[in-house]
């Protein structure tokens, strides 16, 4: 919703992915929900917004791991998606991709 957009000059951690990086989905073997939920405890809560029915949408970031969760009223918090923040490969100047 429009009301979830940050206002200008909002203090606090940034949800933005660093310009030199990208969100990459975690591989299945690294995205076990129980392990990720345990990892949420020391993570920084970056986003926490609710809707009319009491459901909360949250984003946690700990180092290079980002976890997105859903918390329905009266239920346990569920991991919906997990990502790792990866640096993009540097581009070389003047590279054309053609070999000589």
Kinemage of the C-alpha trace (Angstrom):
@kinemage 1
@onewidth
@group {chain A} dominant
@subgroup {mainchain}
@vectorlist {calphas} color= white
{ca unk a 1} P 0.000 0.000 0.000
{ca unk a 2} L 0.983 3.623 -0.542
{ca unk a 3} L 1.043 4.156 3.222
{ca unk a 4} L 3.971 1.703 3.506
{ca unk a 5} L 6.257 3.900 1.387
{ca unk a 6} L 9.003 5.589 3.413
{ca unk a 7} L 8.695 9.329 3.790
{ca unk a 8} L 11.568 11.628 2.855
{ca unk a 9} L 14.157 11.892 5.587
{ca unk a 10} L 12.980 8.796 7.461
{ca unk a 11} L 15.602 7.684 9.957
{ca unk a 12} L 16.468 4.036 10.479
{ca unk a 13} L 17.958 1.127 8.566
{ca unk a 14} L 17.605 1.142 4.816
{ca unk a 15} L 15.601 -1.494 2.953
{ca unk a 16} L 17.472 -0.716 -0.225
{ca unk a 17} L 19.806 -3.281 -1.712
{ca unk a 18} L 23.298 -1.790 -1.982
{ca unk a 19} L 23.846 -0.336 -5.472
{ca unk a 20} L 26.690 -2.760 -6.122
{ca unk a 21} L 24.615 -5.789 -5.105
{ca unk a 22} L 21.626 -7.932 -5.865
{ca unk a 23} L 19.191 -10.122 -3.953
{ca unk a 24} L 19.738 -13.771 -4.878
{ca unk a 25} L 17.287 -16.434 -3.612
{ca unk a 26} L 18.927 -18.842 -1.184
{ca unk a 27} L 19.428 -22.376 -2.469
{ca unk a 28} L 16.929 -24.923 -1.125
{ca unk a 29} L 19.523 -26.562 1.132
{ca unk a 30} L 20.232 -23.181 2.765
{ca unk a 31} L 16.623 -22.057 3.135
{ca unk a 32} L 15.301 -24.556 5.714
{ca unk a 33} L 12.486 -22.648 7.426
{ca unk a 34} L 13.352 -23.839 10.957
{ca unk a 35} L 16.996 -22.763 10.580
{ca unk a 36} L 15.985 -19.384 9.164
{ca unk a 37} L 13.465 -18.743 11.938
{ca unk a 38} L 16.183 -19.438 14.501
{ca unk a 39} L 18.467 -17.005 12.663
{ca unk a 40} L 15.834 -14.229 12.869
{ca unk a 41} L 16.467 -13.624 16.557
{ca unk a 42} L 19.784 -11.732 16.176
{ca unk a 43} L 18.777 -10.161 12.867
{ca unk a 44} L 17.835 -6.544 12.357
{ca unk a 45} L 14.120 -6.030 11.796
{ca unk a 46} L 14.012 -3.629 8.839
{ca unk a 47} L 10.330 -3.682 7.949
{ca unk a 48} L 7.276 -4.463 10.080
{ca unk a 49} L 3.859 -3.448 8.784
{ca unk a 50} L 0.390 -4.814 9.402
{ca unk a 51} L -2.875 -4.982 7.513
{ca unk a 52} L -6.497 -4.750 8.650
{ca unk a 53} L -6.831 -8.425 9.659
{ca unk a 54} L -3.779 -8.234 11.951
{ca unk a 55} L -1.379 -9.991 9.571
{ca unk a 56} L 2.155 -8.557 9.729
{ca unk a 57} L 4.724 -8.517 6.936
{ca unk a 58} L 8.336 -8.379 8.118
{ca unk a 59} L 11.808 -8.170 6.592
{ca unk a 60} L 14.911 -9.069 8.583
{ca unk a 61} L 18.506 -8.562 7.476
{ca unk a 62} L 21.564 -10.059 9.159
{ca unk a 63} L 24.807 -9.394 7.340
{ca unk a 64} L 24.305 -10.728 3.812
{ca unk a 65} L 21.084 -12.647 4.523
{ca unk a 66} L 17.589 -11.206 4.111
{ca unk a 67} L 14.516 -13.105 5.332
{ca unk a 68} L 10.917 -12.103 4.595
{ca unk a 69} L 8.195 -13.408 6.893
{ca unk a 70} L 4.448 -13.399 7.430
{ca unk a 71} L 2.914 -13.318 10.899
{ca unk a 72} L -0.812 -14.029 11.010
{ca unk a 73} L -2.695 -13.064 14.151
{ca unk a 74} L -2.487 -15.929 16.671
{ca unk a 75} L -0.075 -17.987 14.530
{ca unk a 76} L 3.655 -18.645 14.378
{ca unk a 77} L 5.801 -16.443 12.134
{ca unk a 78} L 6.343 -18.129 8.749
{ca unk a 79} L 9.337 -17.645 6.462
{ca unk a 80} L 8.105 -16.720 2.993
{ca unk a 81} L 11.394 -16.056 1.211
{ca unk a 82} L 15.100 -15.871 1.946
{ca unk a 83} L 17.824 -14.147 -0.023
{ca unk a 84} L 21.518 -13.481 0.112
{ca unk a 85} L 22.962 -10.099 -0.824
{ca unk a 86} L 25.590 -10.609 -3.494
{ca unk a 87} L 27.971 -8.098 -4.990
{ca unk a 88} L 27.661 -7.640 -8.731
{ca unk a 89} L 30.717 -8.521 -10.802
{ca unk a 90} L 32.688 -5.409 -11.732
{ca unk a 91} L 32.521 -4.445 -15.380
{ca unk a 92} L 35.744 -3.670 -17.184
{ca unk a 93} L 35.995 -0.461 -19.177
{ca unk a 94} L 35.951 -0.790 -22.920
{ca unk a 95} L 35.096 -4.501 -22.907
{ca unk a 96} L 33.273 -5.430 -26.090
{ca unk a 97} L 32.905 -9.142 -25.511
{ca unk a 98} L 34.616 -9.942 -28.828
{ca unk a 99} L 37.819 -11.951 -28.884
{ca unk a 100} L 40.778 -10.964 -31.076
